[in-house]
Amino acid sequence: MAKVFIYPTNSLILSDLVERFGHTPLAMMEKIHEKISTVGVDSPPMNITPEDPKRGLKYAAVEVPAGVRGRMSLIGPMIENAEAAIIVLESIAAFGCMGCARTNELTKFLIRQRDIPILELIYPRTEEEGHDFVYRIAEFLKSLPEGEVEA
């Protein structure tokens, strides 16, 4: 089973497809759940630890807006752990809105720098494109090594 980074990182559709083919989606929803479920983290909006800003500096310089560093403190480790990636370009907000153009560009740049299988697709606009979209994702996921299932 491969760890598949999905972009947009909060796309429930991509996350579900990855899971259906027996792989682990690296998605923002799980990271946020871990973050807000951790003992010692205050309730939102102050749900950060003193280490989070430092972690974000690994991926974005201090001059970069704090929101980018904050997002990258969550997204960066997912990129590092990825064994494959699916990137959907030009998607509508309902498919998975990332909310920050600078974070989007940095995320795509960092994932493309990795030496892993990457599938890049344009978001479908017609039913026919939708069928092809799902087919190409399915074929990509089937081509990934299965490996051992993690507990």
C-alpha positions in Angstrom: 0.0 0.0 0.0 1.5 3.4 -1.0 1.1 6.7 0.8 -0.4 9.0 -1.9 -0.2 12.7 -1.5 -3.4 14.4 -2.9 -3.7 17.9 -4.1 -5.9 19.7 -3.3 -5.0 18.3 0.1 -8.5 18.5 1.4 -10.3 16.8 -1.5 -12.7 14.2 -0.1 -13.2 12.8 -3.6 -9.5 12.1 -4.1 -9.1 10.8 -0.6 -11.9 8.4 -1.1 -10.6 7.2 -4.5 -7.1 6.5 -3.0 -8.6 4.5 -0.1 -10.9 2.5 -2.4 -7.8 1.3 -4.3 -6.1 0.2 -1.1 -3.7 3.0 -0.6 -3.3 5.6 2.2 -4.2 9.2 1.2 -2.0 11.8 2.7 -4.7 14.4 3.3 -5.2 17.6 5.3 -8.3 16.3 7.0 -6.3 13.6 8.9 -3.6 16.1 9.9 -6.2 18.6 11.2 -7.9 15.8 13.2 -4.6 14.8 14.8 -3.9 18.4 15.5 -7.2 19.3 17.3 -7.4 15.9 19.1 -3.9 16.2 20.6 -3.8 16.8 24.4 -2.0 20.0 25.1 -3.2 21.9 22.1 -5.6 24.8 22.9 -9.0 24.9 21.2 -9.3 26.8 17.9 -8.2 29.3 16.8 -5.1 28.9 18.9 -4.5 25.3 18.0 -0.8 25.4 17.5 2.2 24.4 19.6 5.4 26.4 20.0 7.0 23.8 17.6 4.6 24.4 14.7 6.1 27.8 13.5 9.6 26.3 13.6 8.4 23.3 11.6 6.9 25.6 9.0 10.3 27.4 8.6 11.7 24.2 7.1 9.5 24.8 4.1 9.1 28.6 3.9 11.4 31.5 4.8 10.6 33.8 7.7 9.7 36.5 5.2 6.8 34.4 3.9 3.4 35.2 5.4 2.7 33.3 8.7 -0.3 31.5 7.1 1.9 29.9 4.5 4.3 28.7 7.1 1.5 27.4 9.2 -0.1 25.5 6.3 3.4 24.2 5.3 4.0 22.9 8.8 1.2 20.4 8.1 1.6 19.9 4.4 5.4 19.7 4.3 5.7 16.4 6.3 2.9 14.9 4.1 5.0 15.7 1.0 8.1 14.1 2.7 6.2 10.9 3.5 4.6 10.6 0.0 5.4 7.6 -2.1 3.2 8.9 -5.0 1.1 11.9 -5.7 -2.1 13.0 -7.5 -2.3 16.6 -8.5 -5.6 18.0 -9.8 -5.2 21.4 -11.5 -7.9 24.1 -12.2 -10.4 22.5 -9.8 -13.5 24.2 -8.5 -13.6 25.3 -4.9 -16.1 22.5 -3.9 -13.6 19.9 -5.1 -11.1 21.0 -2.4 -10.3 24.6 -1.8 -6.7 25.2 -0.6 -7.4 28.9 0.2 -3.9 30.3 -0.3 -2.2 30.9 -3.7 1.3 31.0 -2.3 0.8 27.7 -0.4 -0.6 26.1 -3.5 2.4 27.1 -5.6 4.9 26.0 -3.0 3.0 22.7 -2.4 3.0 21.8 -6.1 6.7 22.9 -6.5 7.8 20.7 -3.5 5.9 17.6 -4.6 7.2 17.9 -8.2 10.8 18.0 -6.8 10.3 14.5 -5.3 11.4 11.4 -7.2 8.0 9.7 -6.9 5.3 8.7 -9.4 3.0 11.8 -10.0 -0.3 11.9 -11.8 -1.3 15.4 -12.9 -4.8 16.0 -14.2 -7.0 18.9 -15.2 -10.3 19.0 -13.3 -13.0 17.6 -15.6 -15.7 19.9 -16.9 -17.9 17.4 -18.7 -19.3 13.9 -17.9 -17.0 12.3 -20.5 -14.0 14.1 -19.0 -15.2 12.9 -15.6 -15.2 9.3 -16.6 -11.7 9.7 -18.1 -10.6 11.5 -14.9 -11.6 8.6 -12.6 -10.3 6.0 -15.1 -6.8 7.6 -15.2 -6.7 7.9 -11.4 -7.7 4.2 -11.1 -5.1 3.1 -13.5 -2.4 5.2 -11.7 -3.4 3.8 -8.3 -3.4 0.2 -9.7 0.1 0.7 -11.0 1.5 1.6 -7.6 3.1 -1.1 -5.5 0.8 -2.6 -2.9 3.4 -3.6 -0.2 2.3 -4.5 3.3 -0.8 -3.1 4.9 0.1 -0.9 7.9 -1.9 -1.3 11.1 
